[in-house]
């Protein structure tokens, strides 16, 4: 490094502490990257790669840096921002520079970096002996949560539900099974290993003290595993963000089974993202985030569920109040993120005015809520925050620029010194205009004009055809193709006054703006409180509006251990086919109607039917009305699904093996309070093996687990289970036959079918007639041949009688949850 310039030595000294990040180094009006970082950003951003004394170099304009950072972070890079900590004019020698922030996928919260309203979680994962713990924070909203469990698979399911942008792990997890599992299940999530000091007891306590203003970790009541996870996470955030994070909420401790557990397999199979999309008519980003959270984590608390339903019903019955409140909410922007940016120091002047305009509506919103007995307790919790409105109104102009350095942000009359300097600046600029007119008159050069650039300051420009008229006191500074540029002593003297005034105005605006920001930070908790309440109002009023628009009904949710649905509909599919959806009923309990065997042809609606039962249950426990005429449900602790066929070639697992893993997970984890949805089991192997496995699985779920189960199958032999065991009931899809034509009514009725109508479905799919006719001939021949009877029917009457005599005597299993071997269950490969 001896031959490096002082600037490059400074760069290298800073870079060695951020070797895992792209270092953007502020040089004047650009952020520059050097060496391998320069090559990376040149490739990722498609910008020119140059060199400085033989070192690769690439840069981006400082005023647009976040747009480039977004692209780098989205490409999976970690970016360290190195800023100039003093004005070049005030520096004695080399300008002092420091890294002011490190931006990662989990901490990209600036306006230019956030692409939607979804939560941006950074999550830490630790293990203390047999206890796994996670802590996660969204620094864009201040939300913070933590939980722990001895069941590793449950924790992985929870991480899948949370969908963090970044996962932090202790360095001791490097090259272990946990690292391999996280890479396998969350391949698109950024992962970072942290050194031991991040989660030492002393460092955890220190970080919690900095953020929560207490040195006593015992006050929080966290066990050691949660303390480690929280401390590691907070230390990382303090180290990378390098600013006050006291706006982060106290960590909410919860148990994973406080809500209905929905693993990533079920998320995919039920297409919950589509459900969220059709339900989401929220008008605020906070409401949108809360709706998503409630759908992915439905409550298992009956009182909480019915409290939400009571509020939805209130809005449902008072449509005028519903529309009035939603009209107010329409003017509220993302105040949850705005207050976080306020504390973070990245709120723009225009965003500050947006915060003011959003808070202005709260008195009217509160007044409207107080008119209703059910909604009054919510309205009373709203803090009007009109002091915040007054502070911003007094200090900030109504339409400020986005960037503070553009000037014109602080309102006239707010600061006397600023007003004075503005007068000087305006007078100087007026002098420049008058000076131009005077010089034109004095010299006779009508096209003489005064311009400005950063190199020469103010200058006088004269076209070459008029150069002979230039007076002697003009000093030539620059020659252009068609003109000459000059300066004068008078012009330079006035320039010094104008530039000083302009710089001073910007300094005073910065000072005033930061003063306002710090004044507003005192109201952070009040604004955050209002954001949570507004989110809840928005979400529940959306449920009511959707119920009115699509004819949903209030479900009865209690401890009756039943699922009664009359006229149930699939909330997503019915929107796509409008008035053609066929509603269906269902009656299940914990005794006689515990396990439904559903048979019927392809395309008849079996999969839709069993999925809609799960979706109705999820909606009800989230607090929403449901698409049905009448619904009575008991609380479900978890929804399991085994749907579709897929392989996992990267792990060398066949379709059948993946199917068996998923089924094994259900058998090991389901309880009598679970809902199990099965769409075929055993189709990936021989008919004998498939039926045998499907039979044994059904027996076990019914007799040992006791979970309410819907099993759609083409194995018509399984309908005999209803004759073997209490709890099984047969249902089928009604099919109308007219000669060789069939009509699928999509109506579910009691009973069983002995036909699959596969050839008829093939006709509907457009298969050539000669193929379907030949298939019909083969089918008739096969079913007529006694020698093939066993191969097709699998079980004749004598064998069925023998099986009944040998049926497994399994006692009903109590509620339990058995940890599964993660290596043997692939829940998260999407």
C-alpha positions in Angstrom: 0.0 0.0 0.0 3.1 2.3 0.1 2.6 3.5 -3.5 -1.1 4.3 -3.0 -2.4 7.9 -2.9 -3.8 9.1 0.5 -7.3 8.8 -0.9 -6.8 5.2 -2.0 -5.2 4.3 1.3 -8.4 5.7 3.0 -10.5 3.6 0.7 -8.5 0.4 1.4 -8.6 1.0 5.2 -12.4 1.2 5.1 -12.9 -1.6 2.6 -11.0 -4.2 4.7 -13.7 -3.9 7.4 -16.4 -4.6 4.8 -14.9 -7.3 2.7 -18.2 -9.1 2.3 -20.0 -6.0 0.9 -19.8 -3.8 -2.1 -18.4 -0.5 -0.8 -19.8 2.7 -2.4 -17.3 5.4 -1.7 -18.5 9.0 -1.9 -16.3 11.2 -4.1 -17.9 14.6 -4.8 -21.1 14.1 -6.7 -20.6 10.3 -7.2 -20.4 7.1 -5.2 -17.4 5.2 -6.6 -16.5 1.5 -6.4 -13.0 0.2 -7.0 -11.3 -3.1 -7.9 -13.6 -6.2 -7.9 -16.5 -4.1 -6.5 -16.2 -1.9 -9.6 -16.4 -4.9 -11.9 -19.4 -6.2 -10.0 -21.4 -3.0 -10.2 -20.4 -2.5 -13.8 -21.9 -5.9 -14.7 -25.0 -5.7 -12.4 -25.9 -2.1 -13.3 -24.7 -2.1 -16.9 -22.5 1.0 -16.3 -19.1 1.9 -17.8 -16.0 0.4 -16.1 -13.0 2.8 -16.1 -9.8 2.9 -14.1 -7.8 5.1 -11.8 -4.0 4.6 -11.6 -4.5 1.2 -13.0 -7.4 0.2 -10.6 -10.8 -0.6 -12.0 -13.4 2.0 -11.1 -17.1 2.6 -11.7 -19.5 5.1 -10.1 -23.1 6.2 -9.8 -24.6 9.7 -9.2 -25.1 10.4 -5.4 -28.6 11.8 -5.9 -29.8 8.6 -7.5 -27.7 6.1 -5.5 -30.7 4.3 -3.9 -32.1 3.3 -7.3 -28.8 1.6 -8.1 -28.6 0.1 -4.6 -32.0 -1.5 -5.1 -30.7 -3.4 -8.2 -27.7 -4.6 -6.3 -29.6 -5.8 -3.3 -32.2 -7.5 -5.5 -29.3 -9.3 -7.1 -28.3 -10.6 -3.7 -25.5 -8.2 -2.8 -24.7 -6.5 0.5 -23.9 -2.8 0.0 -21.9 -0.5 2.4 -22.5 3.2 2.0 -19.4 5.3 2.8 -20.2 9.0 3.1 -18.2 12.2 3.4 -18.5 13.3 7.1 -17.5 16.9 6.5 -17.8 19.5 3.8 -14.7 19.5 1.5 -14.3 23.2 2.1 -14.0 22.6 5.8 -11.7 19.7 5.6 -8.0 20.1 6.7 -6.5 17.8 4.1 -8.3 14.6 3.1 -12.1 14.6 3.7 -13.1 12.3 6.6 -15.2 9.4 5.4 -17.1 6.7 7.3 -19.5 3.9 6.5 -22.9 5.2 7.6 -25.0 2.2 6.8 -24.9 -1.3 5.4 -27.9 -2.2 3.2 -29.0 -5.9 3.0 -32.1 -7.6 1.6 -33.6 -7.4 5.1 -32.8 -3.7 5.8 -33.6 -2.2 2.4 -36.4 0.1 3.7 -35.9 3.4 1.9 -38.7 4.7 -0.4 -36.6 3.9 -3.5 -35.9 0.4 -2.2 -39.3 -0.8 -1.2 -41.3 -2.2 -4.1 -44.6 -3.2 -2.3 -46.3 -3.1 1.1 -45.2 -6.5 2.2 -43.2 -6.9 5.5 -39.4 -6.9 5.1 -38.3 -9.2 7.9 -34.7 -9.9 9.0 -34.8 -13.2 11.0 -32.2 -14.7 13.4 -32.2 -18.5 14.1 -30.4 -20.0 17.1 -30.4 -23.3 19.1 -29.8 -23.8 22.8 -29.5 -27.5 23.4 -32.8 -28.9 22.2 -34.6 -25.6 21.9 -34.8 -23.7 18.6 -35.5 -20.0 18.7 -36.2 -17.3 16.1 -36.5 -13.6 16.4 -37.5 -11.3 13.5 -37.9 -7.6 12.9 -39.2 -5.4 10.1 -37.3 -2.2 10.6 -39.5 -0.5 8.0 -42.5 -0.8 10.5 -40.8 -1.5 13.8 -42.7 -4.9 14.2 -40.7 -7.4 16.3 -41.6 -11.0 17.2 -39.9 -14.0 18.8 -40.8 -17.7 19.5 -39.2 -21.0 20.2 -39.9 -24.7 20.0 -38.3 -28.1 20.5 -39.8 -29.2 17.2 -37.4 -28.2 14.5 -39.9 -28.9 11.7 -42.4 -26.6 13.3 -39.8 -23.8 13.5 -39.0 -24.3 9.8 -42.7 -24.2 8.9 -42.9 -20.9 10.8 -40.0 -19.5 9.0 -41.7 -20.5 5.7 -44.8 -18.6 6.8 -42.9 -15.5 7.8 -40.9 -15.5 4.5 -38.0 -13.3 5.8 -35.8 -11.5 3.3 -32.7 -12.4 5.3 -31.7 -15.1 7.8 -28.9 -14.7 10.3 -27.2 -17.7 11.8 -24.5 -18.3 14.3 -21.1 -19.1 12.7 -21.2 -22.5 14.5 -24.0 -23.5 12.0 -21.5 -23.2 9.1 -21.2 -26.5 7.1 -23.8 -28.2 9.3 -27.1 -29.9 8.5 -29.0 -26.7 9.5 -27.1 -24.7 6.9 -27.9 -27.3 4.3 -31.6 -27.4 5.3 -32.0 -23.6 5.2 -30.3 -23.5 1.7 -32.6 -26.3 0.5 -35.9 -24.9 1.9 -35.2 -21.2 1.4 -32.9 -21.0 -1.7 -33.9 -17.4 -2.5 -33.4 -16.0 1.0 -30.2 -14.2 1.8 -28.2 -16.0 4.6 -25.4 -14.6 6.7 -23.3 -16.2 9.4 -22.4 -14.0 12.4 -19.3 -14.3 14.7 -19.6 -15.4 18.3 -19.5 -11.9 19.8 -22.8 -11.0 18.1 -24.7 -13.3 20.5 -22.5 -13.3 23.6 -24.5 -12.7 26.8 -22.8 -9.3 27.3 -23.4 -8.1 23.8 -27.1 -9.2 23.8 -27.7 -7.3 27.0 -25.9 -4.2 25.6 -27.9 -4.2 22.4 -31.2 -4.6 24.2 -30.2 -1.7 26.5 -29.5 0.6 23.5 -32.8 -0.1 21.9 -35.2 -0.7 24.8 -33.4 1.7 27.3 -33.0 -1.0 30.0 -30.0 -3.0 31.1 -32.1 -5.8 32.8 -32.8 -8.5 30.3 -34.7 -10.3 33.0 -37.5 -7.7 32.7 -38.5 -9.2 29.4 -39.0 -12.8 30.7 -37.3 -14.4 27.7 -35.7 -17.8 28.0 -32.0 -18.0 27.0 -32.7 -19.2 23.5 -35.0 -16.2 22.7 -32.5 -13.8 24.4 -29.7 -15.1 22.1 -31.9 -14.8 19.0 -33.1 -11.3 19.9 -29.6 -10.1 21.0 -27.9 -11.4 17.9 -30.6 -9.8 15.7 -30.4 -6.4 17.4 -26.6 -6.3 17.4 -26.6 -7.0 13.7 -29.1 -4.2 13.1 -27.2 -1.7 15.2 -23.9 -2.7 13.5 -25.3 -2.4 10.0 -27.7 0.6 10.3 -25.6 2.7 12.7 -28.4 4.9 14.0 -31.1 5.0 16.7 -33.5 2.1 16.5 -35.5 2.8 19.6 -38.6 3.0 17.5 -38.6 -0.9 17.2 -41.4 -2.3 19.3 -40.9 -4.5 22.3 -40.7 -8.1 21.0 -44.0 -9.9 21.0 -43.5 -13.4 22.4 -45.8 -16.0 21.0 -46.1 -19.8 20.7 -46.2 -21.3 17.3 -49.5 -23.1 18.1 -51.2 -19.9 19.2 -52.4 -19.7 15.7 -53.5 -22.2 13.1 -50.3 -23.8 11.7 -50.0 -23.6 7.9 -46.8 -25.0 6.5 -45.4 -24.1 3.1 -46.7 -27.3 1.6 -50.3 -26.2 2.5 -49.6 -22.6 1.5 -48.8 -23.9 -2.0 -51.5 -26.5 -2.3 -54.3 -24.2 -1.1 -52.9 -21.3 -3.2 -53.3 -18.9 -0.3 -51.7 -16.1 -2.2 -54.7 -16.3 -4.6 -57.1 -16.2 -1.6 -55.3 -13.1 -0.2 -55.5 -11.5 -3.6 -59.3 -11.9 -3.9 -59.9 -10.8 -0.3 -57.6 -7.8 -0.4 -59.7 -4.7 -0.9 -57.8 -2.9 1.8 -57.1 0.8 1.2 -54.0 1.2 3.4 -50.7 -0.6 3.2 -50.9 -1.3 7.0 -54.3 -3.0 6.4 -52.9 -5.0 3.5 -50.0 -6.3 5.7 -52.3 -7.3 8.5 -54.8 -9.1 6.2 -51.9 -11.2 4.8 -50.7 -12.0 8.4 -54.2 -13.0 9.6 -54.8 -15.3 6.6 -51.4 -16.9 7.0 -51.8 -17.2 10.8 -55.5 -17.6 11.6 -56.3 -17.4 15.3 -57.1 -20.4 17.4 -58.5 -18.2 20.2 -62.3 -18.4 20.1 -62.8 -15.1 21.9 -60.5 -13.3 19.5 -62.1 -14.9 16.5 -65.6 -13.9 17.6 -64.4 -10.4 18.5 -63.2 -9.9 15.0 -66.4 -11.3 13.6 -68.4 -8.9 15.8 -66.6 -5.9 14.3 -67.1 -7.3 10.8 -70.8 -7.8 11.5 -71.1 -4.2 12.8 -69.7 -2.8 9.5 -71.7 -5.4 7.6 -75.0 -4.1 9.1 -74.1 -0.4 8.9 -73.2 0.2 5.3 -73.3 4.0 5.6 -70.8 4.0 8.4 -68.7 1.4 6.6 -68.4 3.6 3.5 -67.7 6.7 5.6 -64.9 5.1 7.4 -63.3 3.7 4.3 -63.5 7.1 2.7 -61.4 8.4 5.6 -59.0 5.5 5.3 -58.5 6.2 1.6 -56.5 9.3 2.5 -54.2 7.5 4.9 -50.8 6.4 3.5 -48.3 4.1 5.0 -47.8 6.0 8.3 -46.3 2.9 9.9 -43.3 3.1 7.5 -43.3 6.9 7.5 -42.8 7.0 11.2 -40.0 4.4 10.9 -38.3 6.5 8.3 -38.8 9.5 10.5 -36.8 7.8 13.3 -34.4 6.3 10.8 -33.5 9.7 9.4 -34.5 8.8 5.8 -37.9 10.5 5.6 -38.1 13.0 2.7 -39.7 16.4 3.0 -42.5 15.3 0.7 -43.1 12.1 2.8 -43.2 14.3 5.9 -46.1 16.2 4.4 -47.7 12.9 3.4 -47.5 11.9 7.1 -49.2 15.2 8.1 -52.0 14.8 5.5 -52.6 11.2 6.7 -52.9 12.2 10.4 -55.2 15.1 9.6 -58.1 12.6 9.0 -57.8 10.8 12.4 -60.2 13.2 14.3 -62.9 12.5 11.8 -62.2 8.8 11.8 -62.3 8.7 15.6 -65.5 10.6 15.7 -67.2 8.2 13.2 -66.1 5.2 15.2 -67.4 6.6 18.5 -70.9 6.7 17.0 -71.2 2.9 17.3 -71.2 0.9 20.6 -69.1 -1.9 19.2 -66.6 0.4 17.5 -66.3 2.9 20.3 -63.5 1.0 22.2 -61.4 1.1 19.0 -62.1 4.7 18.4 -61.1 5.6 22.0 -57.7 4.1 21.4 -56.9 6.4 18.5 -54.6 9.3 19.4 -55.4 12.3 17.3 -51.8 13.4 16.9 -52.8 16.9 15.9 -49.7 18.4 17.5 -47.7 16.5 14.8 -49.9 18.1 12.2 -49.3 21.6 13.6 -45.5 21.1 13.8 -45.3 20.0 10.2 -47.8 22.7 9.0 -45.8 25.4 10.7 -42.4 24.3 9.4 -42.8 22.6 6.0 -44.3 24.1 2.8 -47.3 22.4 1.3 -45.5 21.0 -1.8 -41.9 20.5 -0.9 -39.3 18.8 -3.2 -38.5 15.2 -2.5 -34.8 16.0 -1.9 -33.9 18.3 1.0 -30.8 19.7 -0.8 -33.0 21.0 -3.6 -34.1 23.8 -1.1 -37.4 25.5 -0.7 -38.6 23.0 2.1 -38.9 25.2 5.2 -41.9 27.6 5.3 -41.2 31.4 5.3 -41.5 32.7 8.9 -40.3 29.5 10.6 -36.7 30.7 11.1 -35.6 34.3 11.2 -32.0 33.7 10.1 -33.1 31.5 7.2 -35.5 34.3 6.1 -32.7 36.8 6.2 -30.3 34.6 4.2 -33.0 34.0 1.6 -33.4 37.8 1.2 -29.7 38.1 0.7 -29.8 35.2 -1.8 -32.7 36.7 -3.7 -31.1 40.1 -3.7 -27.9 38.6 -5.1 -29.8 36.8 -7.8 -31.6 40.0 -8.6 -28.2 41.7 -8.9 -27.1 39.1 -11.5 -30.1 39.7 -13.6 -29.7 43.5 -13.4 -25.9 43.2 -14.1 -26.7 41.3 -17.3 -28.9 44.1 -18.5 -26.4 46.8 -17.6 -23.6 45.1 -19.4 -25.7 44.7 -22.6 -26.5 48.4 -22.6 -22.9 49.4 -21.8 -21.2 47.2 -24.4 -23.9 47.1 -27.1 -23.8 43.3 -27.2 -27.4 42.4 -27.3 -26.9 38.6 -27.0 -24.6 38.9 -24.0 -25.7 36.6 -21.3 -24.6 35.5 -17.8 -24.4 31.8 -17.0 -23.1 29.6 -14.3 -21.3 26.3 -13.9 -19.5 24.5 -11.1 -16.0 25.0 -12.6 -16.0 28.8 -13.3 -18.9 30.0 -11.3 -20.7 33.0 -12.9 -19.4 34.0 -16.3 -20.3 36.3 -19.2 -20.8 34.6 -22.6 -20.3 36.5 -25.8 -20.7 35.1 -29.3 -17.5 35.2 -31.5 -19.1 37.7 -33.9 -19.3 40.2 -31.1 -15.9 39.7 -29.4 -14.5 43.0 -30.8 -17.0 44.8 -28.6 -15.7 43.2 -25.3 -14.4 45.9 -22.9 -10.8 45.7 -21.4 -12.0 44.8 -17.9 -13.4 41.4 -19.2 -11.0 38.5 -18.4 -11.2 35.6 -20.8 -11.7 32.2 -19.0 -12.9 29.7 -21.7 -13.1 29.4 -25.4 -15.9 27.5 -27.1 -16.7 26.7 -30.7 -19.0 29.7 -31.2 -18.4 31.9 -28.1 -16.0 33.2 -25.5 -16.6 33.2 -21.8 -15.3 36.0 -19.5 -15.4 37.1 -15.9 -15.1 40.5 -14.2 -14.1 41.6 -10.7 -17.7 42.9 -10.0 -19.2 39.7 -11.1 -16.8 37.6 -9.0 -17.5 39.7 -5.9 -21.3 39.3 -6.2 -20.8 35.6 -7.0 -19.1 35.1 -3.6 -22.1 36.7 -1.9 -24.7 34.6 -3.8 -22.9 31.3 -3.4 -22.3 31.9 0.3 -25.9 32.8 0.8 -27.1 29.8 -1.2 -24.9 27.4 0.8 -26.0 29.0 4.1 -29.6 28.7 3.1 -29.2 25.0 2.5 -27.4 24.6 5.8 -30.1 26.4 7.7 -32.9 24.4 5.9 -31.0 21.2 6.9 -30.8 22.4 10.5 -34.5 23.4 10.7 -35.6 20.1 9.0 -33.6 18.0 11.5 -35.1 20.1 14.4 -38.6 19.3 13.1 -37.7 15.6 12.7 -36.5 15.3 16.2 -39.6 17.1 17.5 -41.8 14.7 15.7 -39.9 11.6 17.0 -41.4 12.2 20.4 -44.7 11.2 19.0 -43.5 8.0 17.4 -45.3 5.6 19.7 -48.6 7.5 19.3 -48.3 7.3 15.5 -47.3 3.7 15.6 -50.3 3.0 17.9 -52.6 4.7 15.4 -51.1 2.7 12.5 -51.9 -0.6 14.2 -55.5 0.5 14.9 -56.0 1.8 11.4 -54.7 -1.5 10.0 -57.2 -3.4 12.0 -60.1 -1.1 11.0 -59.1 -1.3 7.4 -58.8 -5.1 7.4 -62.0 -5.8 9.2 -64.0 -3.3 7.2 -62.6 -4.9 4.1 -63.9 -8.3 5.3 -67.3 -6.7 5.7 -67.2 -5.0 2.3 -66.2 -8.3 0.6 -69.0 -10.1 2.5 -71.6 -7.6 1.2 -70.3 -7.7 -2.3 -70.0 -11.5 -2.6 -72.8 -12.7 -0.4 -70.6 -14.1 2.5 -72.2 -15.1 5.8 -70.9 -15.0 9.4 -69.6 -18.3 10.6 -70.4 -19.7 14.0 -67.1 -20.6 15.6 -67.1 -22.5 18.9 -65.9 -25.7 20.7 -68.6 -28.0 19.2 -66.1 -30.2 17.3 -68.0 -29.9 14.1 -67.8 -28.7 10.5 -71.2 -27.8 9.2 -71.3 -26.0 5.8 -74.4 -25.3 3.8 -74.1 -23.9 0.3 -70.3 -23.6 0.6 -68.3 -22.1 -2.3 -64.7 -21.8 -3.2 -63.8 -18.1 -2.6 -61.3 -17.9 -5.5 -62.9 -20.1 -8.2 -66.4 -18.6 -7.8 -65.0 -15.2 -8.8 -63.6 -16.7 -12.0 -66.8 -18.4 -13.2 -69.2 -15.9 -11.7 -72.8 -17.3 -11.4 -72.0 -20.8 -12.6 -70.4 -22.1 -9.4 -72.3 -25.0 -7.8 -72.5 -24.7 -3.9 -72.1 -27.8 -1.8 -72.8 -28.9 1.8 -70.7 -30.8 4.3 -71.4 -32.2 7.7 -68.5 -33.5 9.9 -68.1 -34.3 13.5 -65.6 -36.1 15.8 -67.6 -39.4 15.9 -69.8 -40.7 13.0 -68.7 -38.3 10.3 -65.0 -37.9 10.9 -63.5 -39.1 7.6 -65.0 -38.4 4.2 -64.1 -40.6 1.3 -65.0 -38.6 -1.9 -65.1 -40.5 -5.2 -66.0 -39.3 -8.6 -64.6 -38.6 -12.1 -61.8 -36.2 -13.0 -63.0 -32.6 -13.7 -66.1 -33.2 -11.5 -65.0 -30.8 -8.7 -63.5 -33.1 -6.0 -60.4 -31.1 -5.6 -62.3 -27.8 -5.5 -64.7 -29.2 -2.9 -62.0 -30.4 -0.4 -59.9 -27.2 -0.9 -62.9 -24.9 -0.3 -63.6 -26.6 3.1 -60.0 -25.7 4.2 -60.2 -22.2 2.8 -63.5 -21.5 4.6 -62.0 -22.7 7.8 -59.0 -20.4 7.4 -61.1 -17.4 6.5 -63.4 -18.0 9.5 -60.5 -18.2 12.0 -58.9 -15.1 10.4 -62.1 -13.3 11.4 -63.7 -13.1 8.0 -67.2 -13.9 6.8 -67.2 -16.9 4.5 -68.7 -17.9 1.1 -71.6 -20.1 2.2 -75.2 -19.9 3.3 -74.4 -21.3 6.8 -71.2 -22.4 8.5 -70.6 -23.8 12.0 -67.0 -24.6 12.8 -64.9 -25.8 15.7 -61.4 -24.3 16.0 -58.8 -26.1 13.9 -55.2 -26.2 15.1 -53.6 -27.0 11.8 -54.5 -27.7 8.1 -52.6 -30.4 6.4 -52.7 -31.0 2.6 -51.4 -33.8 0.4 -52.3 -32.7 -3.1 -50.8 -33.2 -6.6 -47.8 -35.0 -7.9 -44.3 -33.6 -8.1 -40.8 -34.8 -7.8 -37.6 -33.3 -6.4 -34.9 -34.1 -8.8 -32.3 -31.9 -7.1 -32.5 -34.2 -4.0 -32.9 -37.4 -6.0 -36.4 -38.0 -4.7 -39.1 -39.4 -6.9 -42.8 -38.3 -7.1 -43.8 -41.2 -5.0 -41.1 -40.7 -2.4 -42.1 -37.0 -2.0 -45.7 -38.1 -1.7 -44.8 -40.6 1.1 -42.8 -37.9 2.9 -45.7 -35.5 2.9 -48.1 -38.2 4.1 -45.7 -39.3 6.8 -45.6 -35.7 8.1 -49.3 -35.7 8.4 -49.4 -39.0 10.3 -46.7 -37.8 12.7 -48.0 -34.2 13.3 -51.8 -34.1 13.0 -54.1 -34.1 16.0 -57.8 -34.7 16.6 -58.2 -30.9 16.2 -56.6 -30.8 12.7 -58.1 -30.7 9.3 -56.5 -33.1 6.8 -57.1 -32.6 3.0 -55.9 -35.5 0.8 -56.2 -35.5 -2.9 -55.0 -39.0 -3.9 -52.4 -41.1 -2.1 -50.4 -43.9 -3.6 -50.9 -43.1 -7.3 -47.2 -43.1 -8.0 -46.7 -46.8 -7.5 -48.4 -50.1 -8.5 -52.2 -50.4 -8.0 -51.7 -53.0 -5.3 -49.2 -51.0 -3.3 -51.2 -47.7 -3.8 -54.5 -49.1 -2.5 -52.8 -50.8 0.4 -51.0 -47.6 1.5 -54.1 -45.5 1.0 -56.2 -48.0 3.0 -53.7 -48.1 5.9 -53.2 -44.3 6.0 -57.0 -43.8 6.1 -57.3 -46.4 8.9 -54.5 -44.7 10.9 -55.9 -41.2 10.6 -59.4 -42.2 11.5 -58.6 -44.6 14.3 -55.4 -43.3 15.8 -55.3 -39.6 15.0 -59.0 -38.7 14.9 -58.5 -35.7 12.6 -61.3 -34.5 10.4 -60.3 -35.7 7.0 -61.5 -35.2 3.4 -60.0 -37.8 1.0 -60.6 -37.4 -2.7 -59.7 -40.6 -4.5 -60.1 -42.7 -7.6 -59.6 -45.9 -5.5 -63.2 -46.8 -5.3 -62.3 -49.8 -3.2 -61.7 -47.4 -0.3 -65.4 -46.8 0.0 -65.5 -50.2 1.8 -63.8 -48.5 4.8 -67.3 -47.1 5.7 -68.4 -50.7 6.3 -65.3 -51.5 8.4 -65.0 -48.6 10.8 -67.0 -46.0 12.6 -66.3 -42.5 11.4 -66.0 -43.1 7.6 -68.6 -41.7 5.3 -68.8 -42.0 1.5 -69.6 -39.1 -0.8 -69.5 -38.8 -4.5 -70.0 -36.2 -7.3 -73.4 -36.7 -9.1 -73.0 -37.5 -12.8 -75.9 -37.4 -15.3 -75.5 -40.0 -18.1 -77.4 -39.6 -21.4 -76.4 -42.5 -23.6 -72.7 -42.1 -24.2 -72.7 -38.5 -23.1 -72.1 -37.5 -19.4 -72.8 -34.3 -17.5 -70.7 -33.4 -14.4 -73.1 -31.6 -12.1 -70.3 -30.8 -9.5 -72.9 -31.6 -6.8 -71.6 -33.6 -3.9 -74.0 -36.2 -2.6 -73.9 -39.2 -0.2 -72.8 -42.5 -1.7 -70.0 -43.9 -3.8 -69.3 -44.5 -7.5 -67.8 -47.5 -9.3 -66.8 -45.5 -12.4 -64.1 -42.9 -13.0 -65.4 -41.7 -16.4 -61.8 -41.3 -17.6 -62.6 -42.0 -21.3 -65.4 -39.4 -21.2 -63.0 -36.8 -19.8 -60.5 -37.7 -22.5 -63.2 -36.9 -25.1 -63.8 -33.5 -23.4 -60.1 -32.9 -23.6 -60.2 -33.3 -27.4 -58.6 -36.8 -27.7 -59.1 -38.3 -31.2 -62.3 -40.3 -31.5 -60.5 -43.4 -32.8 -58.4 -43.4 -29.6 -61.4 -43.0 -27.2 -63.4 -45.7 -29.1 -60.5 -48.1 -28.9 -60.1 -47.3 -25.2 -63.7 -48.1 -24.6 -63.3 -51.5 -26.3 -60.2 -52.3 -24.2 -62.1 -51.3 -21.1 -65.0 -53.5 -21.9 -62.7 -56.4 -22.6 -60.6 -56.0 -19.4 -63.6 -55.7 -17.1 -65.2 -58.7 -18.7 -62.2 -61.0 -18.2 -62.4 -62.8 -14.9 -58.6 -63.4 -15.0 -58.1 -59.6 -14.9 -60.8 -59.0 -12.3 -58.4 -59.1 -9.3 -55.9 -56.8 -11.0 -58.6 -54.2 -11.7 -60.9 -54.5 -8.6 -58.0 -55.4 -6.3 -60.3 -56.7 -3.6 -63.1 -59.2 -4.2 -65.9 -59.8 -1.6 -64.1 -62.8 0.1 -60.9 -60.7 0.5 -62.8 -57.8 1.8 -64.5 -60.0 4.4 -61.1 -61.4 5.4 -59.7 -57.9 5.7 -62.6 -56.9 8.0 -61.9 -59.8 10.3 -58.2 -58.8 10.5 -58.8 -55.0 10.8 -56.3 -53.1 12.9 -57.4 -52.4 16.5 -55.9 -49.0 17.1 -56.9 -47.0 20.1 -57.7 -43.4 19.5 -54.5 -41.3 19.9 -54.3 -38.3 22.2 -53.2 -34.9 21.0 -49.5 -34.9 20.4 -46.9 -33.5 18.0 -44.0 -35.6 17.0 -40.9 -33.9 15.6 -40.1 -35.1 12.1 -36.8 -35.7 10.6 -36.3 -32.7 8.3 -34.1 -34.8 6.0 -37.1 -37.0 5.4 -39.7 -34.4 4.8 -39.5 -31.8 2.0 -42.1 -29.2 2.9 -40.5 -26.2 1.4 -39.3 -27.0 -2.1 -41.5 -24.7 -4.2 
